[in-house]
Amino acid sequence: MGKKIATLITDMFEDVEFTDPAKAFKEAGHEVITIEKKAGQQVTGKKGEKVSIDLGIDEAKPEDFDALLIPGGFSPDILRADDRFGEFAKAFVQAGKPVFAICHGPQVLIDTDLLKGVDITGYRSIRNDLKNAGANYKDEEVVVSRNIVTSRTPDDLPAFNRESLKLLAD
């Protein structure tokens, strides 16, 4: 039975950090739902990839989803200016549902205030932010800590997708 994966995404996301996991998840029989401020609009990645938004953040309910994906790029920093996105992510962490964040994606997780003691990785420029949030920063291609899978850059996507799919298979 496929799982429903919520994806927090807005303009300036790192294209391949959405398209690559989304393709892997769909090929494994899962459904990927995109969430931004308003449904029906399009967001554009740093390299021009266009993505249609399925749900507005106010219509999206964490309990309707099995997992959360947060691609990197500038998208996470733009999203975290709106507290609703951090609150949405917090519900997944608290419920122990799988959370997949790559590159700058963990920035949204910082706003959950739930990273204390969590092993995590992310793009090098956010390592101190993650440490200041209480996380144990690791410079590794993929880090799995309880229900959270994180990776550093697009180069880590094969490992990121592999570990994310493992959590979805449970």
Secondary structure, 3 states (H helix, E strand, C coil): CCCEEEEECCCCECHHHHHHHHHHHHHCCCEEEEEECCCCCEEECCCCCEEECCEECCCCCHHHCCEEEECCECHHHHHCCCHHHHHHHHHHHHHCCCEEEECCCHHHHHCCCCCCCCEECCCHHHHHHHHHCCCEECCCCCEEECCEEEECCHHHHHHHHHHHHHHHHC
